[in-house]
């Protein structure tokens, strides 16, 4: 009578052998690993901070440079077209439009087209360019991870000041 390894003195019990392996068949190939799921989509960013090159100077002499602009809606672009000032002078469109989408400028309680028309020309040009970046072309920031420590941060791909590229 033959002894098996399990019955041999001092031997440890062997793990059971799957039937397919015992029959000489190849082991089944595991299904390919699923691709890692995309990271959770980021929420749509609708407000963008900016800093004016010179700043709006109020009646007290305070310069207001830090502000926030929101994404424009179709209404923001259509309503100014009914404005008499815009109908008489189409160049005034950007002043009225910026007055609608700038939500904060320094410590001013409210931003409107009267504030925008009092800006320095360089600040108006900056805001027009910024408006185009965030509405027509998309913002120029990209989310990246540090290659050394894996911490996420944003980088500016385009110039954030007039004259930069």
HUKA-V915973 format. One record per residue. N is the residue number from 1. SS is DSSP state (H for helix, E for strand, L for the rest). Layout:
BEGIN
N | SS
N | SS
END
This chain:
BEGIN
1 | L
2 | L
3 | L
4 | L
5 | L
6 | L
7 | L
8 | L
9 | L
10 | L
11 | L
12 | L
13 | L
14 | L
15 | L
16 | L
17 | L
18 | L
19 | H
20 | H
21 | H
22 | H
23 | L
24 | L
25 | L
26 | L
27 | L
28 | L
29 | L
30 | L
31 | L
32 | L
33 | L
34 | L
35 | L
36 | L
37 | L
38 | L
39 | L
40 | L
41 | L
42 | L
43 | L
44 | L
45 | L
46 | L
47 | E
48 | E
49 | E
50 | E
51 | E
52 | E
53 | E
54 | E
55 | E
56 | E
57 | E
58 | L
59 | L
60 | L
61 | L
62 | L
63 | E
64 | E
65 | E
66 | E
67 | E
68 | E
69 | E
70 | E
71 | L
72 | L
73 | L
74 | H
75 | H
76 | H
77 | H
78 | H
79 | H
80 | H
81 | H
82 | H
83 | L
84 | H
85 | H
86 | H
87 | H
88 | H
89 | L
90 | H
91 | H
92 | H
93 | H
94 | H
95 | H
96 | H
97 | H
98 | H
99 | H
100 | H
101 | H
102 | E
103 | E
104 | E
105 | E
106 | L
107 | L
108 | L
109 | L
110 | L
111 | L
112 | L
113 | H
114 | H
115 | H
116 | H
117 | L
118 | L
119 | L
120 | L
121 | H
122 | H
123 | H
124 | H
125 | H
126 | H
127 | H
128 | H
129 | H
130 | H
131 | H
132 | H
133 | H
134 | H
135 | H
136 | L
137 | L
138 | L
139 | L
140 | L
141 | E
142 | E
143 | E
144 | E
145 | E
146 | L
147 | L
148 | L
149 | L
150 | L
151 | L
152 | E
153 | E
154 | E
155 | E
156 | E
157 | L
158 | L
159 | L
160 | L
161 | L
162 | L
163 | L
164 | L
165 | L
END
